Amino acid sequence: MRPVYAKLFGTYGDAILQEAEVYNEEELSGLLDEMALDSSTKLDLLNLFFDYYFRWSADAFAAGLHLGLSLLHDEVRRTGL
């Protein structure tokens, strides 16, 4: 991901995701509690889940931002705004 997209996500996207409360660590932790895992493995898995969640969220944000800017640019070119 381009550094500018990462900064934009950190500024805007991350706050929106936190408000949406779509990442539920307690729920994941509860599911892992049902498995025979030691605490170190459980923590490693929770960290891995969060890392993937953050990475996918940031990539989706960057793709959406790029698409939105492309569509806006195309609209400006067609209408001459």
N, CA, C and O atoms as a GROMACS GRO file, in nm:
protein
  324
    1MET      N    1   0.085  -0.117   0.000
    1MET     CA    2   0.000   0.000   0.000
    1MET      C    3   0.090   0.124   0.000
    1MET      O    4   0.194   0.127   0.065
    2ARG      N    5   0.047   0.223  -0.073
    2ARG     CA    6   0.122   0.348  -0.077
    2ARG      C    7   0.117   0.416   0.059
    2ARG      O    8   0.015   0.411   0.128
    3PRO      N    9   0.227   0.481   0.098
    3PRO     CA   10   0.231   0.547   0.229
    3PRO      C   11   0.119   0.648   0.250
    3PRO      O   12   0.067   0.661   0.360
    4VAL      N   13   0.081   0.720   0.144
    4VAL     CA   14  -0.025   0.820   0.160
    4VAL      C   15  -0.158   0.752   0.194
    4VAL      O   16  -0.235   0.805   0.273
    5TYR      N   17  -0.185   0.636   0.134
    5TYR     CA   18  -0.308   0.563   0.166
    5TYR      C   19  -0.305   0.514   0.311
    5TYR      O   20  -0.406   0.519   0.381
    6ALA      N   21  -0.189   0.467   0.355
    6ALA     CA   22  -0.176   0.421   0.493
    6ALA      C   23  -0.202   0.535   0.591
    6ALA      O   24  -0.267   0.516   0.694
    7LYS      N   25  -0.150   0.655   0.560
    7LYS     CA   26  -0.173   0.770   0.648
    7LYS      C   27  -0.319   0.812   0.648
    7LYS      O   28  -0.376   0.845   0.752
    8LEU      N   29  -0.381   0.810   0.530
    8LEU     CA   30  -0.524   0.843   0.522
    8LEU      C   31  -0.608   0.743   0.600
    8LEU      O   32  -0.701   0.781   0.670
    9PHE      N   33  -0.574   0.615   0.587
    9PHE     CA   34  -0.648   0.513   0.661
    9PHE      C   35  -0.630   0.534   0.811
    9PHE      O   36  -0.727   0.527   0.887
   10GLY      N   37  -0.508   0.559   0.853
   10GLY     CA   38  -0.482   0.581   0.995
   10GLY      C   39  -0.557   0.701   1.048
   10GLY      O   40  -0.597   0.703   1.165
   11THR      N   41  -0.577   0.802   0.963
   11THR     CA   42  -0.646   0.924   1.005
   11THR      C   43  -0.798   0.909   1.002
   11THR      O   44  -0.866   0.953   1.094
   12TYR      N   45  -0.850   0.846   0.896
   12TYR     CA   46  -0.996   0.842   0.877
   12TYR      C   47  -1.054   0.701   0.890
   12TYR      O   48  -1.150   0.680   0.965
   13GLY      N   49  -0.998   0.607   0.818
   13GLY     CA   50  -1.056   0.472   0.812
   13GLY      C   51  -1.057   0.399   0.944
   13GLY      O   52  -1.156   0.335   0.979
   14ASP      N   53  -0.948   0.408   1.018
   14ASP     CA   54  -0.938   0.337   1.145
   14ASP      C   55  -1.043   0.385   1.244
   14ASP      O   56  -1.104   0.304   1.314
   15ALA      N   57  -1.065   0.516   1.249
   15ALA     CA   58  -1.166   0.570   1.341
   15ALA      C   59  -1.306   0.520   1.305
   15ALA      O   60  -1.386   0.490   1.393
   16ILE      N   61  -1.335   0.513   1.176
   16ILE     CA   62  -1.466   0.464   1.131
   16ILE      C   63  -1.484   0.318   1.169
   16ILE      O   64  -1.592   0.279   1.213
   17LEU      N   65  -1.380   0.238   1.152
   17LEU     CA   66  -1.389   0.096   1.188
   17LEU      C   67  -1.408   0.079   1.338
   17LEU      O   68  -1.483  -0.009   1.381
   18GLN      N   69  -1.342   0.161   1.418
   18GLN     CA   70  -1.359   0.151   1.563
   18GLN      C   71  -1.501   0.186   1.604
   18GLN      O   72  -1.557   0.123   1.694
   19GLU      N   73  -1.561   0.286   1.538
   19GLU     CA   74  -1.700   0.322   1.567
   19GLU      C   75  -1.796   0.211   1.525
   19GLU      O   76  -1.897   0.188   1.590
   20ALA      N   77  -1.764   0.143   1.415
   20ALA     CA   78  -1.851   0.037   1.363
   20ALA      C   79  -1.846  -0.087   1.451
   20ALA      O   80  -1.938  -0.169   1.449
   21GLU      N   81  -1.739  -0.101   1.528
   21GLU     CA   82  -1.721  -0.215   1.620
   21GLU      C   83  -1.741  -0.349   1.550
   21GLU      O   84  -1.813  -0.435   1.599
   22VAL      N   85  -1.674  -0.366   1.434
   22VAL     CA   86  -1.688  -0.491   1.361
   22VAL      C   87  -1.583  -0.594   1.402
   22VAL      O   88  -1.600  -0.713   1.374
   23TYR      N   89  -1.477  -0.552   1.468
   23TYR     CA   90  -1.377  -0.646   1.517
   23TYR      C   91  -1.405  -0.670   1.665
   23TYR      O   92  -1.391  -0.580   1.747
   24ASN      N   93  -1.445  -0.792   1.697
   24ASN     CA   94  -1.484  -0.824   1.833
   24ASN      C   95  -1.382  -0.921   1.893
   24ASN      O   96  -1.395  -1.043   1.878
   25GLU      N   97  -1.283  -0.867   1.961
   25GLU     CA   98  -1.178  -0.950   2.018
   25GLU      C   99  -1.232  -1.043   2.127
   25GLU      O  100  -1.184  -1.156   2.142
   26GLU      N  101  -1.332  -0.998   2.201
   26GLU     CA  102  -1.390  -1.083   2.306
   26GLU      C  103  -1.455  -1.207   2.246
   26GLU      O  104  -1.443  -1.317   2.300
   27GLU      N  105  -1.523  -1.190   2.134
   27GLU     CA  106  -1.587  -1.304   2.067
   27GLU      C  107  -1.482  -1.403   2.016
   27GLU      O  108  -1.496  -1.524   2.034
   28LEU      N  109  -1.378  -1.350   1.954
   28LEU     CA  110  -1.270  -1.438   1.906
   28LEU      C  111  -1.202  -1.508   2.023
   28LEU      O  112  -1.171  -1.627   2.016
   29SER      N  113  -1.178  -1.434   2.130
   29SER     CA  114  -1.115  -1.493   2.247
   29SER      C  115  -1.201  -1.604   2.305
   29SER      O  116  -1.150  -1.708   2.348
   30GLY      N  117  -1.333  -1.583   2.307
   30GLY     CA  118  -1.424  -1.686   2.355
   30GLY      C  119  -1.419  -1.812   2.271
   30GLY      O  120  -1.422  -1.923   2.324
   31LEU      N  121  -1.410  -1.794   2.140
   31LEU     CA  122  -1.399  -1.910   2.051
   31LEU      C  123  -1.268  -1.985   2.074
   31LEU      O  124  -1.265  -2.108   2.074
   32LEU      N  125  -1.161  -1.910   2.094
   32LEU     CA  126  -1.032  -1.974   2.120
   32LEU      C  127  -1.030  -2.042   2.256
   32LEU      O  128  -0.959  -2.141   2.274
   33ASP      N  129  -1.106  -1.990   2.351
   33ASP     CA  130  -1.114  -2.053   2.484
   33ASP      C  131  -1.174  -2.193   2.475
   33ASP      O  132  -1.143  -2.279   2.557
   34GLU      N  133  -1.259  -2.216   2.375
   34GLU     CA  134  -1.322  -2.347   2.357
   34GLU      C  135  -1.224  -2.450   2.302
   34GLU      O  136  -1.254  -2.570   2.303
   35MET      N  137  -1.109  -2.405   2.256
   35MET     CA  138  -1.009  -2.496   2.201
   35MET      C  139  -0.900  -2.520   2.305
   35MET      O  140  -0.879  -2.440   2.395
   36ALA      N  141  -0.834  -2.631   2.290
   36ALA     CA  142  -0.726  -2.666   2.384
   36ALA      C  143  -0.598  -2.596   2.342
   36ALA      O  144  -0.510  -2.656   2.279
   37LEU      N  145  -0.587  -2.468   2.377
   37LEU     CA  146  -0.470  -2.388   2.340
   37LEU      C  147  -0.405  -2.330   2.464
   37LEU      O  148  -0.474  -2.291   2.559
   38ASP      N  149  -0.273  -2.324   2.462
   38ASP     CA  150  -0.207  -2.255   2.574
   38ASP      C  151  -0.220  -2.104   2.552
   38ASP      O  152  -0.251  -2.059   2.442
   39SER      N  153  -0.196  -2.028   2.656
   39SER     CA  154  -0.219  -1.883   2.650
   39SER      C  155  -0.130  -1.814   2.547
   39SER      O  156  -0.172  -1.716   2.485
   40SER      N  157  -0.009  -1.864   2.529
   40SER     CA  158   0.082  -1.804   2.431
   40SER      C  159   0.029  -1.822   2.288
   40SER      O  160   0.033  -1.728   2.208
   41THR      N  161  -0.019  -1.941   2.257
   41THR     CA  162  -0.075  -1.968   2.124
   41THR      C  163  -0.201  -1.887   2.102
   41THR      O  164  -0.223  -1.833   1.994
   42LYS      N  165  -0.284  -1.878   2.205
   42LYS     CA  166  -0.407  -1.799   2.196
   42LYS      C  167  -0.374  -1.652   2.167
   42LYS      O  168  -0.436  -1.591   2.080
   43LEU      N  169  -0.276  -1.597   2.237
   43LEU     CA  170  -0.236  -1.459   2.215
   43LEU      C  171  -0.179  -1.440   2.074
   43LEU      O  172  -0.208  -1.340   2.007
   44ASP      N  173  -0.098  -1.536   2.030
   44ASP     CA  174  -0.044  -1.529   1.893
   44ASP      C  175  -0.155  -1.529   1.790
   44ASP      O  176  -0.149  -1.453   1.693
   45LEU      N  177  -0.257  -1.612   1.808
   45LEU     CA  178  -0.369  -1.617   1.714
   45LEU      C  179  -0.450  -1.487   1.717
   45LEU      O  180  -0.489  -1.436   1.612
   46LEU      N  181  -0.476  -1.434   1.835
   46LEU     CA  182  -0.549  -1.307   1.844
   46LEU      C  183  -0.472  -1.195   1.774
   46LEU      O  184  -0.532  -1.113   1.704
   47ASN      N  185  -0.341  -1.191   1.793
   47ASN     CA  186  -0.259  -1.091   1.725
   47ASN      C  187  -0.262  -1.110   1.574
   47ASN      O  188  -0.268  -1.013   1.499
   48LEU      N  189  -0.257  -1.236   1.530
   48LEU     CA  190  -0.262  -1.265   1.387
   48LEU      C  191  -0.396  -1.223   1.328
   48LEU      O  192  -0.400  -1.162   1.221
   49PHE      N  193  -0.506  -1.256   1.396
   49PHE     CA  194  -0.639  -1.216   1.349
   49PHE      C  195  -0.647  -1.064   1.335
   49PHE      O  196  -0.697  -1.013   1.235
   50PHE      N  197  -0.598  -0.992   1.436
   50PHE     CA  198  -0.604  -0.846   1.430
   50PHE      C  199  -0.517  -0.791   1.318
   50PHE      O  200  -0.557  -0.698   1.248
   51ASP      N  201  -0.398  -0.848   1.302
   51ASP     CA  202  -0.309  -0.802   1.194
   51ASP      C  203  -0.375  -0.820   1.058
   51ASP      O  204  -0.370  -0.729   0.974
   52TYR      N  205  -0.436  -0.936   1.035
   52TYR     CA  206  -0.505  -0.959   0.908
   52TYR      C  207  -0.624  -0.866   0.893
   52TYR      O  208  -0.646  -0.810   0.786
   53TYR      N  209  -0.701  -0.849   0.998
   53TYR     CA  210  -0.816  -0.759   0.994
   53TYR      C  211  -0.772  -0.617   0.957
   53TYR      O  212  -0.833  -0.553   0.872
   54PHE      N  213  -0.668  -0.570   1.022
   54PHE     CA  214  -0.619  -0.435   0.996
   54PHE      C  215  -0.567  -0.423   0.853
   54PHE      O  216  -0.594  -0.325   0.784
   55ARG      N  217  -0.491  -0.524   0.809
   55ARG     CA  218  -0.435  -0.521   0.674
   55ARG      C  219  -0.545  -0.523   0.569
   55ARG      O  220  -0.541  -0.444   0.474
   56TRP      N  221  -0.644  -0.612   0.583
   56TRP     CA  222  -0.753  -0.619   0.486
   56TRP      C  223  -0.836  -0.491   0.489
   56TRP      O  224  -0.879  -0.442   0.385
   57SER      N  225  -0.858  -0.437   0.607
   57SER     CA  226  -0.936  -0.313   0.617
   57SER      C  227  -0.863  -0.198   0.549
   57SER      O  228  -0.923  -0.119   0.476
   58ALA      N  229  -0.733  -0.189   0.573
   58ALA     CA  230  -0.655  -0.082   0.510
   58ALA      C  231  -0.650  -0.098   0.359
   58ALA      O  232  -0.659   0.000   0.286
   59ASP      N  233  -0.636  -0.222   0.311
   59ASP     CA  234  -0.634  -0.246   0.167
   59ASP      C  235  -0.769  -0.213   0.104
   59ASP      O  236  -0.774  -0.154  -0.004
   60ALA      N  237  -0.877  -0.250   0.171
   60ALA     CA  238  -1.011  -0.218   0.119
   60ALA      C  239  -1.032  -0.067   0.117
   60ALA      O  240  -1.090  -0.013   0.022
   61PHE      N  241  -0.986   0.002   0.220
   61PHE     CA  242  -0.996   0.148   0.225
   61PHE      C  243  -0.919   0.210   0.109
   61PHE      O  244  -0.969   0.299   0.041
   62ALA      N  245  -0.796   0.162   0.086
   62ALA     CA  246  -0.714   0.217  -0.022
   62ALA      C  247  -0.778   0.191  -0.158
   62ALA      O  248  -0.778   0.280  -0.243
   63ALA      N  249  -0.832   0.071  -0.178
   63ALA     CA  250  -0.897   0.040  -0.306
   63ALA      C  251  -1.020   0.128  -0.325
   63ALA      O  252  -1.044   0.179  -0.434
   64GLY      N  253  -1.099   0.146  -0.220
   64GLY     CA  254  -1.218   0.230  -0.228
   64GLY      C  255  -1.183   0.376  -0.251
   64GLY      O  256  -1.249   0.445  -0.329
   65LEU      N  257  -1.079   0.423  -0.185
   65LEU     CA  258  -1.034   0.560  -0.203
   65LEU      C  259  -0.988   0.582  -0.347
   65LEU      O  260  -1.022   0.681  -0.410
   66HIS      N  261  -0.909   0.488  -0.397
   66HIS     CA  262  -0.859   0.498  -0.534
   66HIS      C  263  -0.975   0.496  -0.633
   66HIS      O  264  -0.978   0.576  -0.727
   67LEU      N  265  -1.070   0.406  -0.614
   67LEU     CA  266  -1.186   0.399  -0.703
   67LEU      C  267  -1.266   0.529  -0.696
   67LEU      O  268  -1.305   0.583  -0.800
   68GLY      N  269  -1.290   0.579  -0.577
   68GLY     CA  270  -1.365   0.704  -0.562
   68GLY      C  271  -1.297   0.821  -0.629
   68GLY      O  272  -1.362   0.902  -0.696
   69LEU      N  273  -1.166   0.831  -0.612
   69LEU     CA  274  -1.092   0.940  -0.676
   69LEU      C  275  -1.092   0.925  -0.827
   69LEU      O  276  -1.099   1.024  -0.899
   70SER      N  277  -1.082   0.802  -0.875
   70SER     CA  278  -1.086   0.778  -1.020
   70SER      C  279  -1.220   0.817  -1.078
   70SER      O  280  -1.226   0.881  -1.183
   71LEU      N  281  -1.327   0.780  -1.010
   71LEU     CA  282  -1.461   0.815  -1.059
   71LEU      C  283  -1.481   0.966  -1.055
   71LEU      O  284  -1.539   1.022  -1.148
   72LEU      N  285  -1.435   1.030  -0.949
   72LEU     CA  286  -1.447   1.176  -0.940
   72LEU      C  287  -1.368   1.243  -1.051
   72LEU      O  288  -1.416   1.337  -1.114
   73HIS      N  289  -1.247   1.195  -1.075
   73HIS     CA  290  -1.163   1.252  -1.181
   73HIS      C  291  -1.232   1.236  -1.317
   73HIS      O  292  -1.232   1.328  -1.398
   74ASP      N  293  -1.290   1.119  -1.342
   74ASP     CA  294  -1.359   1.094  -1.469
   74ASP      C  295  -1.479   1.187  -1.482
   74ASP      O  296  -1.505   1.239  -1.590
   75GLU      N  297  -1.553   1.208  -1.373
   75GLU     CA  298  -1.670   1.296  -1.375
   75GLU      C  299  -1.627   1.440  -1.401
   75GLU      O  300  -1.693   1.511  -1.478
   76VAL      N  301  -1.519   1.484  -1.340
   76VAL     CA  302  -1.469   1.620  -1.360
   76VAL      C  303  -1.425   1.638  -1.505
   76VAL      O  304  -1.451   1.742  -1.566
   77ARG      N  305  -1.358   1.537  -1.561
   77ARG     CA  306  -1.314   1.547  -1.700
   77ARG      C  307  -1.433   1.557  -1.796
   77ARG      O  308  -1.430   1.634  -1.892
   78ARG      N  309  -1.538   1.478  -1.770
   78ARG     CA  310  -1.654   1.476  -1.860
   78ARG      C  311  -1.737   1.604  -1.850
   78ARG      O  312  -1.787   1.653  -1.951
   79THR      N  313  -1.750   1.658  -1.730
   79THR     CA  314  -1.837   1.774  -1.712
   79THR      C  315  -1.761   1.906  -1.718
   79THR      O  316  -1.821   2.012  -1.733
   80GLY      N  317  -1.630   1.900  -1.706
   80GLY     CA  318  -1.549   2.021  -1.711
   80GLY      C  319  -1.562   2.107  -1.587
   80GLY      O  320  -1.543   2.229  -1.593
   81LEU      N  321  -1.593   2.043  -1.472
   81LEU     CA  322  -1.607   2.120  -1.347
   81LEU      C  323  -1.477   2.178  -1.302
   81LEU      O  324  -1.472   2.246  -1.200
   0.00000   0.00000   0.00000
